[in-house]
Amino acid sequence: MNADARAIMGFTLPTDVVQDTERKERLRANTHDARNYEEAAKFVDLRKCELHDLSTGKYDIDFHQKGFDAVNIADNEKLQAFLEKVRSQGVFEKGDENALRKAVVGSVLKLSNGKRMRMVFVAGEGIIIRSSGPNGMQIKHGKAVPTNSKQSAALLMHGDQDVYGFPLKRIMKGAAPWVFRHKSPDGENNFSPVNLVNIWIPMQQTVMPLCLMDRSTLDRKNHQLRLQINVEEVLGRDKEKSRNDIWSFLYDDKQQWYFKSDMDYHDALVFDTLGMCHGAAILEGEKQAQEYFLRLNQCLEALDANDEAALKTVASQEKLKLPEKLTPGLKLALELMETLLDQAASETQTLMQDALSWKKEVEKVQQSLIRKSIELRAIGIIF
């Protein structure tokens, strides 16, 4: 299949793979205590991957085969009202997480293969807000993103839960592999209608889209790695319950990757929590978007300082060469930023006198380049 887009994605470094001591036939990835994006990038094998865009309508998706699906949630009026509220207020207020659970429990998702998934439970933990700027740029948390959004988009390709590991092993006393449908290096359950899933809803995702691997292209024995992380701070667990067994993955050129470029909060990605490989990707063009984003910031600083020469210098810098393949949303954002910089270069004196409307346009395009998403963990029954 020809690629619809290309992106940089993060995998476990081959040098970080060790033999597992607990389950001796398995492989494990070393755990690194990375506190931020810059630290985490040191321990990631960055690869350029080809992506297939579900927005094109060219691809047949089957949840059981590929491990994920794209679903429309526009007809869930209660959920849409909640998402619009969060989008407009910019923060999670007290009681919003309970409202989100109530809006999801009992809802039915229509899958691409004709089946349906009824959501019967939403976990008390695991409701996470993520936000990132273009090219993984760290952003200040203010009106642009929810104030309690402490997590950036996850660049490392990973699977959120090991059905044979903690905490499921503790919570379900070893029964999880018998209850949940799953595929893992240790075994499979292809009969249960009960699925532990993640529901990922973008408020907007011009950059850093969520990408998912077609799990039928994964060599689980050799490329799926056990990984233990500490979630005491992230999920607020007690120290004795802080261990979380998840998965990381080695890169292989046979793996096939999917994303959906035109998503907003009227759509969601639903995928198998128990080992489904996913993560954020850096699209071609995001590096240029980051540079233009920063140039516009410098222009704003020059205006605030009443420094006409600095404004002229920054705005007149040479335009960047853009990749041939760009998603529609990113292409539009780059064009708008170029237009605003051209305006600042040609109308410098005018902007020094009155730049209010120009500043509003800058804020608007910069806002569009901040990826914001909500994710939650739920139990769904397919029928």
N, C-alpha and C positions, 0 to 999 in steps of 0.2 A: 504494500500500500504506500502511495506517495504521501509524504508528510504535509500537513496543513500549516505547521509552525515548527519552529525550533526553539529549544530552551536549554538553559543550564540547570542541571539537577544534581543533588548531593547523595552520595552513597557511602557506605562504610569503606574505609581504606583497607585494602588487602592485608596490610601489615598489622591491622588491628584484629585479625581473626585468630581465635585460639580454639583448642578442643575443649568442649564443655566437660566439666568435672561432675556435674549432677546427672545429666543425661548423656552418657558417654558416646552415643552415636551421633550426637548433635554438635554443631559448631556454635561458637559464641563470639560476640563482638565485645571488645574492651569498653568499659564505661569511662567517659570523660566528664568531668565536672565543669562544663562550660556555662558561664553565667550570662553570656550575651551572644549576639549574632557574630561579632568579630572573633570571639574565642571559639565558638562552635565551628566556624569555617576552617579553622586550622586542622580539624579532625575529620574533614569531609572530603571524599573523593569526588571532585566536581567533573561532570561529564556533559557534553553537548548531546542532547537527545532529540529525536523527532517525535512530534506530537500529532495525534489525530483529533480533529475538532468535531465534537458531537453536534455542534451548531450547524454543520453542513448537511446533516441528515443522510450522510452516505453510509453510516455504519449500523449494523444490527447489534443490539445489546441484549444480553440475557444475564440476569442477575446471578443465577446459579453458575453459569459458565465463567463469566468475566469477573464476578465478585462485586459489581457495582451497577448503578443505573442512574440516569438523570430523570427526575420526576417534576411534574408541574404541581405547585402548591397554591396556585392563585385562587382556587375555589374554596380554600379553607378560610372563610371570612374572619373567624376568631384569630387565627394565626396571622393573617395579613394585617389586621388592625393592630395587633401587638407589634409586628415588625415595623410598621409605619410609625408607630409611637416611638420605638427605640431609635429609628432612623432620624426622626425629627428632633428628639430631645438630645440625642448624641450620647446618652449614658444609660446604664442599667440602674434603675431606681429600686428602692426596697419593694419586694413583692413581685418584681418582674420575672424572676426565675420560676416562681410558682405559676405565674400566668402563662409562661411559655410551656411548661409541662402540661397544664390543663388544655392548652390549645392543640397540643400534639396527641395526647392520649385519646384513643378512640378514633382518630382520623385514619383514613384509608388512602394509601399511595397506589396509583395505577402504574404498574411496571410495563416496560416496553414489550415484554414477551406475552402480554395479555393477562398475566396473573396480577393479583393484588396483595398488598401487604398492610395488615391492620396493626397499628401501633397500640400496644397494650400496656406499656410501661416506659417511663423516662427516668433514668438514673438520677439520684440526688446530687451526685458529683459528675464532673465531666462536661458541664455547660461552660464553654470557653469562648471568649471573644478574642480574636486575633486581629492585628493591624500591622501593616508594613507599607513603606514607601517603595518607589521604583528601585529595582536592583538591590532589594533587601535593605534599603536605607532606613535607618532608625528615625522615628518621628517623635516629636513632642506630643504628649497626651493632653489635649485640651478639648476645645469644641469639635475638633476634627474627628476624634475617635472617643469611644467610651472611656471615662476616666479610670475605670477599674480594669482596663485592657492592659495587662502586664505582659502578654505573650505576643511575640512577633510570629509571622508566618514561618512554619517549620520547613527549613530547606532540606533536612535529612529525610530521605525516603524511609518510611517506617510503617510498621503495623502496630496498632494500639494495644492489643491484648493477646497474650498466650493462653489458650484455653486450658493448657495443662499447668499453668503457672499461677503466681499470686497476682492479684488478690482473689481471683476466681476459685483457686484451689482451696483457699481458706473459707470464703463465703459459702461455697456450694459443696464443701467437704469432698472434693474430688469428682463430683457428679457432672460438672460442666460439659465434658466431652460427650456425655450421653444425652444431655438436654439440648445443646445447641448444634445446629448444622454448622460444619466447619471443614476446612482443608488446612492441614498443617504438616510439617515434616514428620510429626509423630503419629499421624493417623488422620482419618476422615470420618465424618458423619454426613452421609448424603441422603438421609431419610427423614430427619426431623424437619418439621415445618417452622420450628422456632429459631429465629435469627437474632443475634446480638449485632446491632448495626450502629453506625454513626450517621447522623443527618447533618450535612454541611450546607449552610445557607449564606450566600454572599449578600451583604448589603450593597457592595460593588466590588468588582475585581478586574479593573482594567489592567492591573499588573499583578504579578505573583499569583497566578491562578493555581487552584488545587488540581493536581494531576494524579491519575490512578492507573496502575498497571493492569493490563489484562492478565489475570492470574493463571490463565491457561498457558501463557508464555513464560512462566517462572519455573526455574529448576529449584524446587523447594529444598531438596536435599543438600545442594551445594551452594546456594545463593541466599537462603533465608537463615538468619542468624539470631540466636537468642541474645537479648540485651536486657540488663537489669538497670532500672533508673530509680531515683529517689523522688517521690512526689509529695513529700511532707509539706513543702512550701507551696507548690503549684496547686494541689488539690486540698490542702488543709487537713491532711490526715495526721493522726497521732504517730509519734516516732516509731512505735513498734509495728505500725501498719503501713509504713512508708514505702515498702518495697513494691515495685511494680514490674512485672515481667512482660516485656514487649518484644518486638522484632525489629531488626534492621536488615539491610539487604546489600549484596554486592552487585555491581553493575555487570550486565551482559548484553551484548548487542542484539540478542534474539528477543529481548523484552519489548513489548509494545505498550505505548502510553497514550492515554486519552485525557482530554479536558473539554470544557465547553466555554467558548469565548464570550457569548452574549448573555451571560447570566446576571440576574439581579435577585431580589428577595422574592420574586414570584416563582423561582425555580430552586431546586435543591439537588444535591448529589447524595445518594444513599448508598452506603457500602458496608461490607462485612467487617466488623470490628476485629474479628479473630484472625488477624494475620494479613488482611488486605493491604498491599503496599501502596502508599500514597504520600504526598507531600507537596509543598509549594515549589514552583519552578520560576526561574528568571527568564522571561521571554526575550528573544532578540528585539532590540530597540529600547529595552529598559535602561541600559547604561546611558544611552543618549537622553532618555527622559529624565534621568537623575541629574545629568549635567545641565539641561535646560531648567529644571526645577531649581537648582542651586543658583543659576544665573539670574532667574527671576527674583529669588530671595535677595541677591546682591543689588538688583535694581530697586527693590523696595527699601533696602537699607540706605541706598544713595538718595532716594526721594525723602526719606525721613530725616536725613542729615543735610538736606538742601544742597547736595553736592552734584551739580550739573555735569561736571567733567567726568566724575565716576560713573554716573548713569550712562553717559554717552559711550564711555570706554567699554563697559560691560555689555551693553546692548549691541554694540557694533562688532563684537567678536564673530569670527568666521562660523558659518553654519556647519553643523555636524553632518557627516555622511550617514544616511539611514539605511538599514537593511532592506532588501527587496521584499522579504516576507514579513508582514506585520499584521497583527490582528486588527480588525476595523476600529475598535475602541482606542488602542494604543496609537494607531496611525492618526486618528482624529486629534488626540491629545497632543501629539508631537507637532502637528500642523498648527494647532491653536497657539502653542507656546512660541513657535517660530514667528507667527504673525504678531504676537504681543511684543516680542523682542524687536522685530522690525519697526513696529510702531514707536517703541521707546527710542530707537536709534534715529528715526526720521522726525519725530515730534518732541524732541527732548525739551526744548524751551516751553512748549505748550504744557507738557506734563508737569514741569516744575511749578507751573501756576495752578493747575487743576488736574489731579491724577485720580480722582475718586472713582470714576467709572472704570478706568484702566485697572486700578487696584482690585476692584470687584471681579473683573474678568480673570485676573491672575489668581485670585483666591479660588474662583470657581474651577479653573482648570487644574490647579494644584490639588484641590479636594478630590477631583476625579481620579487622581493618581495615587490615592491612598487606599490600599486594599483593606476592606473591613469585612469580617465574616463572623458568624455565630455557628457553633457546632454543639451537638448534644449527643448523648448515647441513649439508645432505646432498645426495647425488645419488640420485634415485629413478627407476626405470624403470616406466612404466605399461604394463600388459598386460591 
